[in-house]
Amino acid sequence: MVFESSSEIKEIVELNQVCFMRFNKLICIVLYCFISFFNTLYAQNKPYFQQQVNYKIDVKLNDKEHRLTGKIEMHYSNNSPDILDRIGMHLWPNAFSNKNTAYCKQKLLHRNTDCYDATFEESGNIQLFELLVDGTPSTMESIKNNPDMAWLLLPKVLKPGEQIVISSKFDIKIPRSFSRFGHVGQSYQISQWYVKPAVYDHYGWHLMPYLDQGEFYSEFGNFDVTISLPENYYVAGTGEIIDEKETQFIEKRVIETKKLIENKKEQKANVSDSIESSDNWKTIKLKAENVHDFAWFADKSFLILKREASLPSGKKIPTWAYFTDLKYWSKGAEFVTRAVEFYSQNVGEYPWPQATAVQSSLGAGGGMEYPMITVIGEVNSEKSLDIIICHEVGHNWFYGILASNEREHPWLDEGVNSYYEGRYTRKYYKEGWLLDRNIRGIFSRFKISSESELLYQLLSHSNLTQAPGLHSEKFSGINYGYDVYKRVPDLFYYLESYLGTSTLDSIIKSYYQSWKFKHPYPENLVNQFTTATQKDLSWLFRDIMYENKRIDYSICSIKDIGDNFLLKVKNKGQTYAPFQISYIKDDSIIQSSWHDGFEGSQTLLIKKFNIDKLKIDGEGNYFDFNSFDNTIKTKGIFKKTEPLKVGLSSFYNNPDRKDVLIYPSFLWNYVNGGMLGIHVGRHYFPTPEWNFQLSPKYAFKSKSLTGTSEISYRKILNSKLINTVKAGVSAKRFGLQEAIHLNRANHYLQLKPYITVDFKTDIKKAISSILSYEYFFIQDEIENFTQEDSSFKRVQLSNNVHKLSYYYSVPAILGPMSVKVESYFEKYNGAIDKASYLRIDTEFKKSFRWKKKRYFDTRFFVSFFPMNTERSRNSIASRNDQRFIRGSAGAAFQAYHDYTNENNFLDRSSRNNFWAQQIELRQGGLKLAPGVAQRNNIGNTNRFLASLNLSSDLPLPSIGKLVRPYFDVAYVKVDKSLVNGGSYLYSGGVQLKLIPEVLSVYFPLINSTNIKEIYVADSNQSYWRQVTFSFKLQLGQYKDLISLIQ
């Protein structure tokens, strides 16, 4: 081969280098995948081991400065087969040290700014001094942006079977209580407070930041803790108090509390702050064995009650309630006792020497568990106190004893524990949280079988569920509450019904015995189930728990063959879960039978009974996605035809009939006047696939028919890219213009086919990403003067507009933002020849939080015309007269700009009434309404428009969000013969925000000269002529409501 030049040689060399680099990169990727796979395989086959950490802690509480000082000694045993050169350490008080910690960021996602807004005095931290390992000075290696995590670098490696002693002095600043660790005045909640090693297991290190959502994972060990504090504090904590004097002090308080209850003199104890701290100090010693955490609570005003729990072995242990409010807590110790006995009977015997519930401040949830002790926040009834105590005491089993990784697998402790809480609730109250006596009648009326069915149908049909087996950090706040705390227990109830209560109890008890005081993983529980039942349960533990697949069976047909029915059932779902068929007589379930799942269709042999119908998931507890095709009658010709129900009560889908929702509706606008009619449509909840609505009305002023209608189909795809696709056609007819020469008002008709794609986004951030296409067919009635007979006749003018838009929003609490891009394209008959335009509108909104619940809002808008055959014309389009030019953009968006009838203007044609001063915050966003007569004189363009809109809340306590200053500026490009080819406008004033996002009134205070001149030229020069308002009333979807709540 011969090269023509040195440059050719250089190109070949460079090409070889690129190829070599790409080859090396490919090799690295393959090697990384191989190592990751090998490590995972090795971890799964590694023999089980468990590290041990024993603690000795001496701590002193300074209740004047809210500090803990002392020293800690940790005996760390390496029981792993690995050599360790470092140990992951948790410094969780540092989660409250600044605004950038993982905890603070998570709270911002949940729209809580308490940590972010905390002052230095309210913050918390931990400092370590004289850090030693076996007496040798050692150092901590910090982890960037995570002050609550660090690596302890060991002076020498720690071999398998060896032990080291880690010691340090500490100084802890106790934060204000906006999570679990903190203080409210001189009431202290001391949890997650000491430096502790992270878990090292067969999957490696589990070093994690402190978070509210998603809890903890710690090594087992023994605790020897001494606490020094003023002697009039009452202390409750993990372990047993090893101090006779302190025990007598507590027993005396128990007697005093009983007397208070008997005399009913006080409903609430004195606040701890109102009791002067004693000048005398005491030291309390507590010991706890075989636990993985230690928490304690101190308050000078605690009332105390004591009971005794009897365990299955005959052993008795004391149970305690520490509280400050007698209203609901007089049975607190009894509830602790009942919970300990319930879990001991159903899961396994309680192994520790005492159990305590404490009423104290809690910034994270209704309660929080620690070994032997739980803290309960505010409650609103004795029943809610009982159930919360049951749940938190239950965590002694599912977290305390079966110490799974709560952060990575929350379903394994929160979900399974909530299942037992549900059994406890049904045993003692016969009802769930929602389905109580107050609303049982409502549930019955709408044929809602259970609260489980209600919640699942609402959320799943809005595509708002997440796989229950996800890592805790991947859940939105609402989904963490539903999918973990509600859906998992319901799935275990499903499993209990399928397998039988005794079988499930036997498996859980075996799991408890096998894994108590260990760190089980999900596969350990799953193996326990599959080994015991010899059944394929992957429909639950894989398909639903980790892949969020849907169950959906339907009954196709029934055939009577003598003593039996042949029932054809089709699986339309995504998994082959077992299903239940109920036998129904007179709307009551006579009995039910379980059937194993299958794919496709199957014909079942059902024994004949004297029944009216058969129904899949008749109890409503087993997550069938589409319940409308679950029922079939045993007699009659039309066995699958459901009765039709029309009425006000049909807003929720009744699976036993076809519901049509109907209710009276009323609207008003200036042209039509009052409009009275009816709304007919499908149910609102859960969101249906096929939907229709028809809302005809009679307009009394215009004496005409008006109204709206729509039919749509919505498909949940739930793919990696797309959540849902919705397609439909809508129509509406309303008044456009009052009659001038003819005897009735002119109207417009809008017909709009559309398709909307909702893309998959990070649900925990409530991000929206929506692409839509709409085609507007508009037909306007106009009055046209004819030369032939010199009269006005009503003619119809049609236009067709294509709209493609994309919307993206992130409702972050510190700075919500959104981007919207809309393109409009239209071809039409111009004044002389064919005409067309393509206009692109781009809007960017960003809010800046400058104070709690106070924002400075910005909006930047640009409109330009990549194509416009009429760009050189000075005439501006008008909604009222579209015969000559269309598609102009405006600095202020008034009714005459709404060429597609997308907005609800109360008056589209008048010039001299208040209703004509309505604006929409679209296009330029200026709060002006000079009217259609001035459209050619100011603020409109066929070329280019840019604007900036600013507004802000005020630092006023009551009206700071109601009264808001605003300032707008816009640049409008027009023909060069007019004002040098461009025009600047500005306006500022005060916004009265009467109903957020719905109704605002704008009072201008300053205007640019060109705006002033326009208003001066107006025949009505009143200041009130310059006042404008915006009104936007549109019902969103259920998903919009959930996003707003999040």
N, C-alpha and C positions, 0 to 999 in steps of 0.2 A: 504494500500500500504506500502510495506517495502522497504527502501532504503538500498543498500548494503554498502555505505560508505558516509563520509561527503563530498567528492568531488562531488558525485552525487547530494547531496542536494544543494551544491554551484552552480552547473550547472543549476538546476531548478530555483533557485533564480535569477541568471543572465538572464535566458531566460524570466522569468516573468518581470524583469526590462526592457528588450529590448521591449517586447510586450507592456508594459505600456507606454514607451516613444513613440513608434510608434503610439499607440492609441491616446495619447495626441497630437502628431503632426497632425494626421488626423483630430482631433477635432478642432485644431487651424486653419487648412486650410479651413475646412467647415465654421467655424465661420467667418474667414476673408472674404470668398466669400459672405457669407450672409450679413455682414456689408457693403461690397463694393456695393452689389446689392441694399441694403436698402438706402445707401447714394445717389446712382445714381437716384433711384426712388424718393427719397425725394427732390433731387435737381431739377429734372424735374417737380415736382409738387409744388415747392416752389413759392409763389407769386413773381412777378417781383419786384425788387428793384434796386436802383442805388445809390452808394455813391456820395458825393459831396466834392470837394476839391477846396477851393479858395486860391489864392496865392497873396502875396505881396512880391516883390523881388526888392532889391536895389543892383545894380552890377556896378563895376568899371572895365574898361578894361585898363590893363597895356600893351601897345603895344611894349614896350622895352623887357619885360620879357615874353610876351605872357601868361598873367595870368588874371584870373577873381577873384575879391575879393568882398565880400559883405555880405549881410544877407538875409535870407528868412523866411517868416512867412506863415504857412499853416493852414487854418481853415478846419479841417476834420470832416465831419458830417457822423455819422453812421446811415444810413437809412435802414440797414438790420434788420432782426428779431433776430440777433445773438449778443451775448456778445463777445467783442473782448478784448484780453489781450495783443495783439501785432499787429503791422502793418508792412506788407512787404514793404520794401523801395528799390527803384532803385538808384544806385550810378553809372550811366552808364559811366561817364568819366573814371572810374577805369578799364573799358574794355581795355584801352590803357596803362595800368600801367606796364604790364609784358608780358612775352612770353607764359604764361600758362593760360590765360583767355579763356573763351568759344569763344569769338570773334576771337582771334588769332588762336585758333585751327580750327575754321571753315574756316578761310582764308587759312590755310595750306591745308585743304581738297580741296580747290579750286585752289591750286598750286600758291598761292600768299604769298610772304614772307615779304612784306613791314612791317607789324607789328612785325613779328618775328625778323627782322633785325634792328628794330628801335634802335637808341641810346637813352641814358637817356634824352638827350636834345629834342629828337623827341617824347618821350612818354608823356602821360597825366595822370592826376589823380584828385581826389577831396578829400579834407579834410574838416571835419566838426568840429566846435568849439562851446562850450557853447550850447550844445543841450538841449533844454528844452521842456517839455510838460506841458502846463498850468503853466509855471513858475517854474516847478520842474525839476531838473537835471535828465536826462534819458540816457540810454545807448543803443548802437547798438550791436546786436549779429551777428557776421559775419557768413557767410556761407562758409564752407571749399571749397577752390579752385575756389571760385566765389567772387572776391573782388567787383564786381559791383552789388551785391545783399546783403541785410542784413535785420534783423528783428529789428524793433524799439520796445523795451520792455516798455510797458506802466506802469507808477507808480501805476495806478489803472485801473480796467477794464472799458471799454467804452461800456455803455449799449445802446440798441436800442433807437434812437431818440436823443442821446446826441451828443455834439460837443466838440472837443478839439482844442487847438492851439499849433502847433508844430513850434518851432523856432530854428534857428541855424545861426551861422556865417559860411562862407565857403571860401575856397581858392582853386581855380581850375587852374591847369596847363593845358594849351591848347596844344594838341598834333599836330604834323605835320598832314596835312590833308590826311590820307590814308583811311578814311571812310567818314562819314557825318559830324562829329564834328571835327573841327580843324582849322588850319591856313596855308596859303601859304604866307610866308613873313608877310606882314601887311594887308593881306586880310583875313577876319575872317568869318567862317561858324559856328555859335553858335547854335547848335541843340542838343537835348538830353543831356543837359548840367547841369541842376539843379537836386537836390535831389527830387524825387517824389514818392508818395505812389503807390504801385501796385494796380491793380483792385481787388476788392473783390465783387463777384457776387454770384448767386445762385449755381454755381459750386465750389465756394471756392476761395482761393487766386490764383492769376496768377502772381507769382513772376518769372521773367525771366531774363536771362543775355542779354546784348546787343549783337546783331548779325547783320550782313549785310543781309544775306538771311533769310527772315522772319522778319517782322517789329514789330509793337508795339501795345500796348493795355493800355489805360490810362483812368483815371476818368475825367468826365466833371467838369468844374468849371469856375471861373472868374479870370482874371489875371490883376494885377496892377504892372507894371514893370517900374523902372527908371534905365536908363543906362547912366553912366558918362564915357566920353572918349574925346580925343582931338577934338576940334571943327571943324576941316576940314574933319572929317569922314562923309560919307553918310550912313545912317542906314535904312534898310528895315526890317520889322518884322511882326509877328502876331499882329493883332489888329490895332487900330487907334493911330496916334501920337497926343497927347494932349499938343501941344506946338505951339503957333502961330509963334514964331521966327523960329523954326525948319521947320515948314510948308513953310514959306517964303524962307528959305534956299533951300528947295527941289524944289519949284516952279521956283526959279531962275535957278537951274540946268536944269530943263526941257527946259527953253528958250534957254540956251546955247547948249543943245543937238540938238534941232531943227535947230539951225543955223549951227551946224557942218554937219548935214544931208543935209541941203540946199546947203552948200558950197562944200560938199564932200571933205573936206580938210584932214580928218583923217579917217582911217579905224579902228584904235584901240586907245583907251584911254591910257594915261600914266599908267604904272604899279604902284600900290599903294605904293610899297617900294621906288620908285624914288621921291615920294612927301614927303617932310619933314613934320612930324607930328607937328601940332600947339602946342605952349606952353600954349595956352589958352584952357580951358576945357569947355564942355557943358554937361548939363544933359537933357536927353530926357525922356519923360514919354509916355508909351504906355499902352492902356487898351484894353482888349478883354473879351467878355462875352460869356459864354456857349461854351467853347472850351476845348479840352483835351490835348493840348500841346502848347508850346510857343517857337518859333525859331526866331532868328534875324541874320542879316548879315551886316557887316561893311567893307567899302572899301573907300579909299580916291579918287579913280579914277572912281567911278561909273558914267556912263551917265544915264539919266533918261528920260523916256517918259511916258506920261499920256493920257489915253482915258477914255471913259465912256460907261458902259454897261447898256442897257435898259432891265429891267426884265418884265415878263408877267404882273405883277400888275401895271406897269407904273412907278415903282420906278427906279431910276438911281443911280448907284454906280461908284466910280472911279476905274479904273484899271491901273496898273503900270507895267513898265518894267525897271529893274535896270540891267545895263550891262556894259561891257568894250569893246566889239567888235561890230563895226557898220556894218560889212560885212553882217551879217544875221539878226541882231537884230533891224533894223530900223522899222520893223513891229511887234516887240515883244509885245507892248501894244495892238495892234490890234488883235493879236492872243489870248491874254488873254481875251479880250473882247468877241471875237467870241466863245471861249470855255465856258465862263460863260453863255452866252446867249443860247448856244446849250444845255447844261446840264439843265439849268433852264426850257427850253421848253420841254425837253424829260424826265426829272426825277422829278424835283421839284424846286421851286424858291430858288435862292441863298439867305441865310438869313443874311449874315454878311455884314459889311459896306464897305469893299474893297477887292480887289484881286490883288495879286502881283506875278510876275515871276522875279527871280534874276538869272543872269549868274554868276556862281562862281565855284570854284574848287569842285569836287565831286569824291570821291574814290569808290563810290558804285552805279553802274548803270548810266543811262543817265540823270536821274532826281530824285528828292525826294520831297515828299509832306509834308506840315505842314498846320495847319489851316490858311487860308487866304493868305498863301505864299508858293511858291514852288521854289526850286533851280534847275537850269538846268546846266549840264556840257557842254563839247565840242560837237558841232554839225558840220555837213559837208554840210548842205544845208538849205535853207529857209524852204523847205518842212519838213525836219526832225525836225527843230526847232518848227514849227507849231504843228506837231503831238505830239512831246514830251510835249510841253506846254499844249496841249489839255489833254493828259493823266494825267499829274500831277495836273492840275487845276481840272480835273474830280475827283481826290481823295478828294477834299473838300466834295463831296457827299459820295463817297464810301471809307470811313475811317474817314473823318472829321465830318460829320453829322451822317451817319450810321456807328457808331464806333464799328465795329466788331473786334474780336480778330484776328489781322493780322498774328500773329505767328502761331496760331493753324489752322486757316482756311483761308489761303491766297487766295483761289479761290473766296471767298466772297467779297473781295475788289479788288484785282489785276485782277482777272479773269473777274468779271462783269464790272469793270471799263474799261478794255481793249476791251470788247464788244462794249461799247459806243464809245470808241476811234475809233474802226473799222467803226462804222456808220458815225462818223464825217469825217473820211478819205474818205469813199466812197462818201459822200455828196460833199466834196470840191475838191477831187482829182480823183474820179472815179476808183482809183487803190489802191492796198495794198502796203505793204512795198516791197515785192519781185516782184510782177507782175506789173512792171511799163513798160513804153514804150521801154526801152532798151532791155528787155528780153521777152516781150510779144510774139514776133515772134518765139522765141525758144520754149516757152511753147506751142504755137499753133502747131508747127511742131511735137512735141512729144505727142500731144493730152493730155497735162497736163491741166486739167480743171481749177485748182486754186492752189494757193500757199498752201492752207489748205490740198488739196489732196496730193501734193508733199511731204510736211513735214510728214504728217501722214503715208503715204505709206512707206517712207524711214525708219522712226523710228519704226513703229509697226512691219514691217516685219523683222527688226533686233532685235525685242523684247526689245526695248529701251524706251518704254513709261512707265510711272508710273500713278497710279490712281491720278487724279487731286485734289481729296479732302484730300490728305494726309497732315499731319503736315509739316510745311515748312522745318523743320530740316531733314526730311526723303528724301528729293529730292536731286538728284545730281544737280550740277550747271546747266548743259544743260537741264535737265528735269524741273527744276524750271522755266527756261526761256520758254520752249516749253509747258509743260503740264498746267502751270498756266497762263502764259501771252498770249499764242497762242491757245491752245486747248480749254480752257474754253470759251473764246469768240466765237470760232467757234461752240462750242456746244450750246451756247446761240443763235447764228445765226440759227442753226438747229432748236432750239425751236421756234424762231421767225417765220421761214418759215412754221413750222408745225401749230402753233397756230394762226399766223397772227400778223403783226406788231402792230396793234391797240390793240389787246388783251394783248400782252406782255407789251406794254407801260402802259396800264391801270393797270396791276398788279404791275409793278415796281413803278408807281406813288403812288399806294395805300400802298405799302411796305414802301416807303419813308415817307408818311404822318403818318403811324403807328409807325415807329421806328426812326424818326429823333431825334437827341440828346439822343439816347439810345444805348444799346449794343446788337444788334441782333445776333442771332446764326443761323447756316444753317437751322435748323428746322423751324425757323420763316419765312424765305424766301420760303422754300418748302411748308409750310402750306398756305402761301399767294397764291401760284400757284395752289395747289390742290383744295383749297376752291373756287377760282375764275373759274377754268376750269372744275371742277368735273371730271378730268381725272386721270388715274393712270400714274404718271410720274416717277415711281420708276425705269424705264429703264434708266433714266438719272441721277436722284438724288441719286440713290443707286448703280445700276449695273455698270454704267460707271464712275460716279464721285468717288465712294469709292472702287469699286471692279475691275475696269479697264477691264470690260468685253467687248468683241468685237461684233460689228454689222457685219453680213455677210448674206445677202440674195442672192439667185441665181434664175434665170429664167430657168425653166425646159422645158416648152413646150408652144406652142400657137396653138389655134384652131379657125378657122374662122366659125362663126355661123350666118351669115347674116349681121345684123347691128352692131354686137359686136364681140369682141375677147374673148375667154376664155384663160386666162393666168395663167399657173400653176407656183407658186412661192414657193420656199423652204427656210426655215430659217435654215442656217447652223451655225449661230452665237451662242452667249452665252446669249443674251438678246432679248426681243421682242420689240425693238424700232420701231416707225413708220418709213415708208420708202416712198421715192418719186419715181414715175415712169415718165419718160420723153418720149414724143412723138417726134420722130426725122424724119425730111425730109431733104434730101440733106445735111446731117451732121449738120443741125441746129435744135435746140430745138423749136418745135412749141408751145407746152404747157406741163405742168406737173400736176400730181395729187398726193395727199397724201393718204396713206393707213395706217390704224392702224396695229401695229405689232401683231404677233401671233407666236406660237410655232409649229414646224412640217411643214406641207405643206398646202397650201390653193390655191384654184382656184378663180381668180378674174374675174369679168365681166368688160371688158374694151370697151368703146364706140369706134367704128371703125372710123378712119380718113384716109385720103389719106397720109399715112406715110410709111417710109421705114423700120423703126425698133422701138422697145420699149427698154428702158434701165433703169435699177435701178440706182439711183444716177447719173443721166446724167450730173449734174452740178459739180460733184466731191467735194461737200461740206459736205457730210453727213456720212463720216467715214465708208463706206463699205470696209471691210477688203480685200476680194478677188474680184477685179473688172473684172476679165477675164470672169466670167460667168454671167455678168449682162445684156447682150444684146441678143436680138433675132430679126431676120428679120420677117417681116410680109408676105413675099412672097418667093417663091422658094422651092426647095427640101431640101437643107441643111441649114436650118434656123439658126442653132447654129454654123455652120462652119464659122470661120473667115478667111479673106484673109491672105495669107502668105506674109510677107515682109522680104526681105533679104537685109542687107546693113550696112553701118557704123553707121547710125543713130539709130540703135536698141539697144543701151546700156541701155535705159530706157524703161520699159514695157509699151507698148501701149495697153490699154484694148480692143480696137476695132479691133485688128488683132493679128495674131500669128507672133511675131517678131523673126527673127534669126539674131543674130549679126555676122557680118563677117568683118574681116579686115586683111591686110597683116601682117605677123610676121617674125621676123628675129632673129636667134640665132647663136652662134659661140662656138665651142670648138676645141681643138687642133686636135683631131682625125678626126672629121667630117669636120672641116673647117667651112666656112659660110653655113648657112642653111636658105633657103627661103621657106616660105609656107604661109598658111592662118590659121586664127583662126575662127572657127565656133562654136557658142554657144548661149545660152539664154542670155537675158538681164542681166546686172550687178545690176541694181537698179529698183525697190526694190528687195531685196534678194528673189529669187523664192524658192518655196518648192521643185519642181522637177527641177534639173539643169543638163545640159550636156555641155561638151565642147570637141571639136575635133580640134587638131592642127597638121596636117600632114606637113612635110617639106622634101625638097630635099637637101641633103648634097653634095656640089659641090666637096669637096676634096676627100671624101670617095666614092662618086658616089653611095649613098645609101639613102633609105628612113628612116627618123627618125620622132620623134614627141611625142605628149602626147595626152591623152584623159581621160575623167572622166565623170561618171554619178553619181548623188547623190540625196538623198531625205532628206530634213530637216524639222523637225516637231517642232513647238513651243508648248511646253507643259504648261509652265508657272505655274507649280505646286509649292507647298511649298518647294520642294527640287530641282527640275530640271527646268531649263529654256528651253533648246532645246536639241534635239537628232538629230544627223546627221549620215546617213549611206550611203555608196557609194562604188564604185569600180573605181580605176584609173589605167592607164597603161602608160608606156613610153618606148621608144626605142632610145638609143643613142650609140655612139661609146665607146668601152671599151679599145681597144688596136690597135695600128697601125699594119698593115700587116708586118710580118717578112719573112715568107717563102711562103705565099700564096698571091694571087693577090688583095685582098681587106681587109679592116679593119674588125676586130672582133667587134661585138656589144653585148650589153646586152638588155634583155627584162625584165621589171618589171611589175608584175600584183599585185595590192594591194587592196583587200577588207578591209574596215575599218568601225568602228562605234565610234562616239565621243559623249560624254555626257557633256553638259555645265551646271554646277550646279548653283543654285540660290545663289547669294551673296549680300552683301551690295553694291547697285549700286552707292551710293554717294561716295564710296571709290574706285570705278572702280576695284574691286577685281576680279581676274579670278580664277576659280576652274574647271579644265577640266580633265576628265578621258577618255582615248581612248584605243582602241584595234585595232591593224593592223596586217594583215597577208601578209607577203611578199613572193611571188613566183618569184624567180629569175632564169632566164635562160641565161647563158653566152656562147658565142662562144669562143672556144679556139683552138689553133693549136696543134694537137697531132701527135707525131711521131709513125708510125706503123712499126714494125719489119718486117712484111711479105713482103712489097714492098719497105721498106726503104724510105718512103715518109711522108710528113706532110699532114694531113687531118684536116678539120675543124669539130669539134665535139661540141655537146651542153652539157653543164654541168648545172644541176638544183639543187637548194637548196630552202628550205622553212623555213622561220623564223617567229616566233610569237613574237609580241612586245606588252606589256601592259605598259602604262605610265600614270602618274598623274602629273599635273602641277598646281601650286598655286602661285599667285603673288599679291603683294600689292604695287602699284606704288606711295607710299607716298613720297611727295616732299623732306622731310628731310632725308629719308633713304629708298628708294625703295628696296624691297627684293623679291626673288622668290625661290621656291623649286621645283625641278623636279626629279622624280624617274622613271627610265625606266628599264624594265626587258626584256631580250632577251632570247628566248629558241629555240633550234634547234637540231634536230636529223639528222645525216648524216653518210655516209660511210667513215670511217677513212682509214688510210693507211693499217691497218691490219684487223680491226674489226669494228662493229658498234660503233659510237661515238655520244656524245651529250654534251651539255653544257647549263647551266642557268647562265646568267650574269646579275647582278643588278648594274646599274649606278645611283648614287645619286649626285645631284648637288645643292649647296646652294649658292645663290648670295645675297650680301648685299652691298649697297652703303651708304657712310657716307658724309653728306654735311658739309664741313668745311668752306665754304664761299659762298656767293650768286652765284649761277650757277656754282659752283665748287664742285666736288665730288671726294672722295677716294673710289675706287671700290675694293671689295674683292669677291673671288670665291673659294669655297672649294668643292673638288670633291673626291669621293670614288667609286671605281669599285671593285667588288669581285664576286667570283664564288661559290655559294652554291653547285653547281654541275658542274663538268667538268671532263670527262673521260680522257682528255689529259692534265691535269694540270701538270703532271710531265715531259712533253716534253719540250725541249728547243726551238723547232721550233715555229715560229710565223706565224699566219695566214696572208694571203695576198689576197686582193681583186682580184688580177690578176691571182691567182692560188689557187683555193679552193679545190683541190683534196685531201689534206692531213690533214689539221687542220683548224678550223674556230673559230671565236668569240673572238680572242685575244683583249686585251685593250692596249691603247697606251698613253704614256705621251704627245705625240704630235699627233694630229689627222690629218692624211694625206689621200690622195685619196685611198691608199691601205687598210685603216681601214674601208672604207665605204662599208661594205659587203651587205647592204640592198639598196644601191643607193638612200639614202634619201637626200643627199646633191648634190649641183650643182658644181661639180669640172670641171674646164676647161680642165684639162689634167689628166687622170686616169692612165697613163702607162709610160710616158716618164721619164727619169732620169736626163737629162742634158739640160733642158730649163727652162726659168723663170716660165712658167705656171705650171710646176711640183712643184714649191715652194709655191703653194697655201695650206693653212691650214684652218681648221674650229676650232672654239673655243669650242670644245667638248672634252669629256674624260679628259685627264690631262691638256689640255689647254696651253701647252708650244708652243712657237712660233718658232718651229724648223721644218725643212723639209730635213732630211738627206737622205730620199728616201727609196724606197722599198728594195734596195740592202742591206741596213743596218738594216733591220727589226729584224734580229736575234741577233744583236750586242748591241743594246741600246734602252732603253725606252719602251719596250713592255713586256707584261706578260700574262700568262694564269692562274694567281693566284690572285694577289692583286695589286691595284694601289691607291695611295692617292696623291693629289696635292693641292697646294695653289697658286692662281694667284692674284697678286696685281697690281693696276695701279691707276694713279691719274691725275686729271687736274692740271694745274700750275697757280700760282697767276699772270698771265700775261694778260693784258687787251684784246689783240687782238687774240693771238694764244694760250691762256691757255687751250682751249678745243681741239685744233687741234694737238698740240704737247704734248704727254703724256708719262712720264716714266712708265715702267712696270718692274715687277720682278716675276718670277715663280720658284717654287720649287716642286719637285715630288719625291715620293718614289715608287720604282717598285720592287715587290717581284718576284724573279726568282728561279730557281733550286739552291740548296745549293752548287753545284759544281761550280757555277758561282758567282764571287764577293761575297762570303759569304752569298749567298741566298738573297741578296737585293742590290739595287743600288739607290743612291741619285743623282738627277740631279738638276741643277739650271741654270737659264738664265735670263738676264736682259738687258734692252735697252730702245729705244725710239719708241713709236707708233705714226705714222702719221695718224690721224683719218680724212680721206678725206671726207667721207660721213658717218655720224653716222649710225650705225647698218647695213651698207651696205659694205663699202670699207675702209680697213685700210692696211697700210704697216708697217712692223716691222723691225727695225734696231737694231740688237744685239750689245751690248757693252761689256758684261761680260758673260762668260759661265763656267760651271764646267769643270774640267779636262777631264772627260770622254766624254763630248760633243766636246771639243777641239780636242781630239784624233780622233774622228770620222771624223771631217771636215779635219784634217791634212791628214788622210788616203785617202781622196777623191782625185781623179786625177786632179780635177779642184779645186784648193785651193783659188780661188778668194773670196774676202770678199762678193761680191754680191751673191755668192752661198749661203750665210747664211741669206740673206734678204728674208723674207717671206711676204705673203699678205693673207688677208681674203676677200672673196667676197661672199655676200649673198643677192640675189635679189629675194624676194618672195612677191607676192602681198597678202596682208592680206584681211580679210573681212571688210565690212563696219563697223561692230561693233568694230573691232580693231582700226579703224580710229577714231571713236567717243571716245573710251576709251583714245586714245592718246590725243585728244583735251581736254578731261576733265582733 
